[in-house]
Amino acid sequence: MPAIPEHLTPNHPSQDPMEFIVRQALVAAGVQFDENPSERLDFYLPDQQTYIECKQFYTPRIADQLQLAENVILIQGVGAALAFYALCSASPHDEEDVPLSSTTMDDETFPIDISVGKR
């Protein structure tokens, strides 16, 4: 398991470390969210109409939870949570040579919106 940096370590032992990392990521990105909106999924992002579920490892219960809503992001494992934090807290200018405003498939370019944070 990857080491969790101290600033991403929960202050209280009853706090789930995965949820703490994801919460810090959403705060860093300025994303509006509700915690435990249905008491079955961990976060709801109202602006994106998307849920986030955090799991340290796979369990058969995950499939049932993912069926609770149409749009669910599953973050499984501490490494995935830390990667999510890094993505959410990165400056949009960190990757200067990689254009993030479009993607190419089969010689066609499609605009994409990957912006996060306050608009």
N, C-alpha and C positions, 0 to 999 in steps of 0.2 A: 504494500500500500504506500502511495506517495506521502511524504511528510507534509503535514498541514502547517503553513506559516502561522506564527503566533497571532497575527492580526486577524486570521480567519478561524481561530479556535474559539469555540463558545466559552462564555464566562461562567456558565452554570452547567454542571454535569447532566442535568435533565434535558438540556437542549440537544437536538439532533444535529450532529456536526455537518451532515450533508445539507440540511435545510438552512443552517447558519451560513454556509458558504454561498448557497444560491441566493439567500436573502441579501447578503452583502453585495453580491454581483448586481442584483436588481437595483439596490440603492445606489451603487456606484454608477450605474448606467442611467439613473433617473427615471426608471420604468415604474409606472404606477402598478401596484399589485395588492391583492388581498391574500391573507394567509388562511389556509385550511377552509376554503370557501364552502366546500360541501362536506367537510370533515372526512372525506375519503381521498381527496387529492390535496397536494401541499400548497400550491399557489394558483391564483387566477390573475391573468393579465387582462383587465377589461378593455384597454385600448386595442389589444391584438385579438381579443376574444379567444384566448388560448390558456390552457392549464399547464402546470409543470408538476410532475411527480418525481420525487427523489428516492432512490433506493441505493443502499450500499452494495447489494448483490442481487442476483436474480432469485425470485421466488415465484411459485405458480400463481400467487395472488396478483402479480403485476398484470397479467392478461385481463383479469376481471376489472382492475382499476382503470386500465386504458380504455375499456369499453364504456366507462361512465360518461365520457364527453367526446365530442367529435374531434377537437383539436387538443392533443396532449403531447407535450415534450417530455420524454423520459430521460432523466439524467441518472445514469447507473454507474456507481463507483466514485470514489473520492477523486481519482484522476480526471474523470469527466466533469465533476463539479468544479475542480480547480481550473480546467480548461474553459468552462463556461464563465467562471469569474474573470479569467484573463481576456476572453473575448468581449465581455461586457464592460470591462474597465479600461480596455485599450483605447487609445486616442485614434480617431479616424485617419490621422496622418502618420501613424506608425508604419504602415506599409505603403510607402510612397510610390513604388514601382508596380504595384498591383492594382489595376483599376477595379473598383468595387461597385461601379454603377451599372454594369451590364454583364451578361454571361453569354457565351456562344455555344450553340448546339447545332450541329449539321450545317455549318457555314451561315447560320442566321444569328443575329444578335438580339437579345431580349433585355429590356430594362428591368432591373430589380431594385427594390428598396430594402436595404439592410440597415437603415438608420434606427438607432435606439436612443432613448433618452427623451428629454423634454423638447417639444416642438413649438 
